[in-house]
Amino acid sequence: MRITISGPPGSGTTTVARKLAEKLGFPMISAGEIFRRLAREHGMSLEEFSRYAENNPDIDNLVDQRQKEEAMRHENAVVEGRLSGWMVPAELKVWIYADEEVRYQRIARREKKPLEVVKAETRLREEIEKRRYLKIYGIDIEDKRLYHLMINSGRFNAEQIVEIILRAVELIGDEEQDNSKEKL
């Protein structure tokens, strides 16, 4: 089973994906890690690389193609990234979200930066990404209709979110078993 985990910066997608992959014994494939690696390889900050990528669609295509190829090599995988739900065929697509202030505070703690700096950088990053995704792929990142499950990480912690997803995985397994019995 492939499971995609998507959400805005600071919503906790990486933490949840890592914990979920560990619990299930699945590999974790992260678009963010691929993007960050490319930023480092280019000697740029994440914000600089986001701006660079806005004018160089090959970067997005490379990240998304690498992630999809890696995911498709595995029958079972947890695939994490903003566009993973759009790019990777999966039996379960999850969107994790949180209030902006919660997300900004998380990012500020993680990156050890002042809150006001994080707010400005994150707003800019999200606006750049929104324009890029629409321009390159015709994807409106605010359209959540493709997701099977949406979870507020401001209400539930990472372990609780993993439990919710595991229950959804169980329910999907039960449904698949029921469907296979009907075919007999």
C-alpha positions as CSV (number, residue, x, y, z in Angstrom):
1,M,0.0,0.0,0.0
2,R,1.3,3.4,-0.9
3,I,0.3,6.3,1.5
4,T,0.9,9.9,0.7
5,I,1.3,12.5,3.4
6,S,1.0,16.1,2.3
7,G,0.5,19.5,4.0
8,P,1.9,23.0,4.3
9,P,5.3,23.8,5.9
10,G,5.3,23.3,9.7
11,S,2.2,21.1,9.7
12,G,4.2,18.0,10.8
13,T,4.1,15.9,7.6
14,T,7.7,14.8,7.9
15,T,7.4,13.8,11.5
16,V,4.2,11.9,10.9
17,A,5.5,10.2,7.7
18,R,8.7,9.1,9.5
19,K,6.8,7.7,12.4
20,L,4.2,6.0,10.2
21,A,6.8,4.5,7.9
22,E,8.6,3.1,11.0
23,K,5.4,1.6,12.5
24,L,4.5,0.0,9.2
25,G,8.0,-1.0,8.2
26,F,7.7,0.9,4.9
27,P,10.3,3.0,3.3
28,M,9.8,6.8,3.6
29,I,10.2,8.9,0.5
30,S,10.4,12.6,1.0
31,A,10.1,15.3,-1.7
32,G,11.3,17.9,0.9
33,E,14.5,16.0,1.5
34,I,15.1,15.8,-2.3
35,F,14.4,19.6,-2.6
36,R,16.7,20.5,0.4
37,R,19.5,18.3,-1.0
38,L,19.3,20.1,-4.3
39,A,19.3,23.5,-2.6
40,R,22.5,22.5,-0.7
41,E,24.1,21.2,-3.9
42,H,23.4,24.6,-5.5
43,G,24.8,26.4,-2.4
44,M,21.5,28.2,-1.7
45,S,19.1,28.7,1.2
46,L,15.7,27.1,1.0
47,E,14.1,30.5,0.2
48,E,16.7,31.3,-2.5
49,F,16.3,27.9,-4.0
50,S,12.5,28.3,-4.0
51,R,12.9,31.5,-5.9
52,Y,15.4,29.9,-8.3
53,A,13.0,26.9,-8.8
54,E,10.1,29.4,-9.6
55,N,12.0,30.4,-12.8
56,N,13.4,26.9,-13.5
57,P,10.6,24.4,-13.8
58,D,13.2,21.7,-14.4
59,I,13.9,21.7,-10.6
60,D,10.3,20.8,-9.7
61,N,10.0,18.3,-12.5
62,L,13.3,16.7,-11.2
63,V,12.1,16.5,-7.6
64,D,8.7,15.2,-8.5
65,Q,10.0,12.7,-11.0
66,R,12.6,11.3,-8.6
67,Q,10.0,11.0,-5.9
68,K,7.4,9.3,-8.1
69,E,10.1,6.9,-9.6
70,E,11.2,5.9,-6.1
71,A,7.7,5.4,-4.8
72,M,6.7,3.3,-7.8
73,R,9.7,1.0,-7.0
74,H,7.9,0.0,-3.8
75,E,4.6,-1.8,-3.4
76,N,4.5,-0.4,0.1
77,A,5.7,3.1,0.9
78,V,5.0,6.3,2.8
79,V,5.5,9.2,0.4
80,E,5.8,12.7,1.9
81,G,5.7,16.0,0.1
82,R,3.5,18.9,-0.7
83,L,2.5,17.5,-4.1
84,S,2.8,13.8,-3.3
85,G,-1.0,13.3,-3.3
86,W,-1.1,14.8,-6.8
87,M,2.0,13.0,-8.2
88,V,2.0,9.5,-6.7
89,P,-0.8,6.9,-7.2
90,A,-1.7,5.8,-3.6
91,E,-4.5,3.9,-1.8
92,L,-4.5,6.5,0.9
93,K,-3.9,10.2,0.5
94,V,-3.6,12.2,3.7
95,W,-3.5,16.1,4.1
96,I,-2.1,17.3,7.5
97,Y,-2.7,20.9,8.4
98,A,-2.5,23.4,11.3
99,D,-3.2,27.0,12.0
100,E,-0.6,29.4,10.5
101,E,0.6,30.6,14.0
102,V,1.1,27.0,15.1
103,R,3.1,26.2,12.0
104,Y,5.2,29.4,12.2
105,Q,6.1,28.6,15.8
106,R,7.1,25.1,15.0
107,I,9.3,26.3,12.1
108,A,10.9,29.0,14.3
109,R,11.8,26.4,17.0
110,R,13.1,23.9,14.4
111,E,15.2,26.4,12.5
112,K,16.1,28.5,15.6
113,K,15.0,31.7,13.9
114,P,12.9,34.7,15.1
115,L,9.1,34.2,14.7
116,E,8.7,37.3,12.6
117,V,11.4,36.1,10.2
118,V,9.8,32.7,9.9
119,K,6.4,34.3,9.2
120,A,7.8,36.4,6.3
121,E,9.9,33.5,4.9
122,T,7.1,31.0,5.1
123,R,4.5,33.3,3.6
124,L,6.8,34.1,0.7
125,R,7.7,30.4,0.2
126,E,4.1,29.3,0.2
127,E,3.1,32.0,-2.3
128,I,6.0,31.1,-4.6
129,E,5.2,27.4,-4.4
130,K,1.5,28.1,-5.0
131,R,2.3,30.1,-8.2
132,R,4.9,27.5,-9.3
133,Y,2.6,24.5,-8.9
134,L,-0.2,26.3,-10.8
135,K,2.2,27.4,-13.6
136,I,4.1,24.1,-14.0
137,Y,1.4,21.5,-13.4
138,G,-1.9,23.4,-13.4
139,I,-2.3,22.3,-9.7
140,D,-4.2,24.5,-7.3
141,I,-2.5,23.4,-4.0
142,E,-5.6,24.7,-2.1
143,D,-7.9,22.1,-3.8
144,K,-8.1,19.3,-1.3
145,R,-10.7,17.1,-3.0
146,L,-8.2,14.3,-3.9
147,Y,-7.4,13.6,-0.2
148,H,-9.1,10.7,1.6
149,L,-8.2,12.0,5.0
150,M,-7.5,15.5,6.4
151,I,-6.1,15.8,10.0
152,N,-5.4,18.9,12.1
153,S,-2.0,18.6,13.7
154,G,-2.8,21.6,15.9
155,R,-5.4,19.3,17.6
156,F,-3.7,15.9,17.4
157,N,0.0,15.2,18.1
158,A,2.1,13.1,15.7
159,E,1.5,9.8,17.6
160,Q,-2.2,10.4,17.5
161,I,-2.2,11.2,13.8
162,V,-0.2,8.0,13.1
163,E,-2.9,6.1,15.0
164,I,-5.7,7.7,13.0
165,I,-3.9,6.9,9.7
166,L,-3.2,3.3,10.9
167,R,-7.0,2.9,11.6
168,A,-7.7,4.2,8.1
169,V,-5.2,1.7,6.7
170,E,-7.1,-1.1,8.6
171,L,-10.4,0.1,7.3
172,I,-9.1,0.1,3.7
173,G,-7.7,-3.5,4.3
174,D,-11.1,-4.6,5.6
175,E,-12.8,-3.0,2.5
176,E,-10.4,-4.7,0.1
177,Q,-11.1,-8.1,1.8
178,D,-14.8,-7.6,1.6
179,N,-14.5,-6.7,-2.1
180,S,-12.4,-9.8,-2.8
181,K,-15.0,-12.0,-1.1
182,E,-17.7,-10.5,-3.2
183,K,-15.8,-11.5,-6.4
184,L,-15.7,-15.1,-5.3
